[in-house]
Amino acid sequence: MCAGIPILVNNKKAVYGKGTNSHSTTAKNLKVDQDKYRKYEFYWWKNELIQVHYDRVAQDILKDIQSTTSEKFAKELVKKQFSTSLGIYKWLKDVPDEWHELPNVKNKKLKEYLFKKITGYTQKENQLMFQKAKKKADLFVKRVGKVKWFKPQPVINKKDIQLRVELSLGLFHLPKAQLEFKYLSWGAAWDAAWDAARDAAWGAAWGAAWGAARDAARDAAWGAEAIIAEDLKEYKKKYPQNPFMPLFELWEMGLYPIGIVNKKFLIYVPLINNKKPEII
């Protein structure tokens, strides 16, 4: 599993990935063959440069790339790009998957700086903000417990649904999409519920919650995680309003929103006693 700032090095130069902590994504973005580079990871939270472990086969493939040379280039890159708090922030702000390491930063000055820049709060303010956010999340979890899953009303108002879908898509900075409804038997709906629990369709916004918030909310509900994240500086900049709530309201209506499929927003409508709800 990738962690830290991904660095690729050969006998001539060292390069690093912007907006990602993945070596493969870095290679793809830079249009280079990662098998021709040694891989390093710079753990910014503890100021540590690590060469990725290679087995015997991989070492043989990379035998023409001298470890001493590549390590020298990697260290020079780190010194040039990431020796200052600003340098680390410029990379970190675009890689929310790394924000969970914020509490683990060893350098106190760097830690305070990054907390303020990323979350918009000092560490102390962040703790107070998290406590408030957790209370909001707890209220949302109670709301989740009251949902009558997959039990829609006999008559469903298409306009109400359209408004919620358009609001959510707009908040996600996605274009409008025509609604498509499909009826769903209870058995299939139950299977779909499990699919929904692990669905990654809305995962793009998850990174906005740093690790502690993410871990606290994961077992409760995906919406609670967004609630915890919504006051973060970088999250609020991208999502002034919580984009998940209009979708959650569709679940409260007994529906099962899937997302955009073939340029249409697909929503399953569960049957009621084997009867199809009327969509008007």
Rosetta blueprint (number, residue, H / E / L):
1 M L
2 C L
3 A L
4 G L
5 I E
6 P E
7 I E
8 L E
9 V E
10 N L
11 N L
12 K L
13 K L
14 A E
15 V E
16 Y E
17 G L
18 K L
19 G L
20 T L
21 N L
22 S L
23 H H
24 S H
25 T H
26 T H
27 A H
28 K H
29 N H
30 L H
31 K L
32 V L
33 D L
34 Q H
35 D H
36 K H
37 Y L
38 R E
39 K E
40 Y E
41 E E
42 F E
43 Y E
44 W L
45 W L
46 K L
47 N L
48 E E
49 L E
50 I E
51 Q E
52 V L
53 H L
54 Y L
55 D L
56 R H
57 V H
58 A H
59 Q H
60 D H
61 I H
62 L L
63 K L
64 D L
65 I L
66 Q L
67 S H
68 T H
69 T H
70 S H
71 E H
72 K H
73 F H
74 A H
75 K H
76 E H
77 L H
78 V H
79 K H
80 K H
81 Q H
82 F L
83 S L
84 T L
85 S H
86 L H
87 G H
88 I H
89 Y H
90 K H
91 W H
92 L H
93 K L
94 D L
95 V L
96 P H
97 D H
98 E H
99 W H
100 H H
101 E H
102 L H
103 P H
104 N H
105 V L
106 K L
107 N L
108 K H
109 K H
110 L H
111 K H
112 E H
113 Y H
114 L H
115 F H
116 K H
117 K H
118 I H
119 T H
120 G L
121 Y L
122 T L
123 Q H
124 K H
125 E H
126 N H
127 Q H
128 L H
129 M H
130 F H
131 Q H
132 K H
133 A H
134 K H
135 K H
136 K H
137 A H
138 D H
139 L H
140 F H
141 V H
142 K H
143 R H
144 V H
145 G H
146 K L
147 V L
148 K L
149 W L
150 F L
151 K L
152 P L
153 Q L
154 P L
155 V E
156 I E
157 N L
158 K H
159 K H
160 D H
161 I H
162 Q H
163 L H
164 R H
165 V H
166 E H
167 L H
168 S H
169 L H
170 G H
171 L H
172 F L
173 H L
174 L L
175 P L
176 K L
177 A L
178 Q E
179 L E
180 E E
181 F E
182 K E
183 Y E
184 L E
185 S L
186 W H
187 G H
188 A H
189 A H
190 W H
191 D H
192 A H
193 A H
194 W H
195 D H
196 A H
197 A H
198 R L
199 D L
200 A L
201 A L
202 W L
203 G H
204 A H
205 A H
206 W H
207 G H
208 A H
209 A L
210 W L
211 G H
212 A H
213 A H
214 R H
215 D H
216 A H
217 A H
218 R H
219 D L
220 A L
221 A L
222 W H
223 G H
224 A H
225 E H
226 A H
227 I H
228 I H
229 A H
230 E L
231 D L
232 L L
233 K H
234 E H
235 Y H
236 K H
237 K H
238 K H
239 Y L
240 P L
241 Q L
242 N L
243 P L
244 F L
245 M H
246 P H
247 L H
248 F H
249 E H
250 L H
251 W H
252 E H
253 M L
254 G L
255 L L
256 Y E
257 P E
258 I E
259 G E
260 I E
261 V E
262 N L
263 K L
264 K E
265 F E
266 L E
267 I E
268 Y E
269 V E
270 P E
271 L L
272 I E
273 N L
274 N L
275 K E
276 K L
277 P L
278 E E
279 I E
280 I L
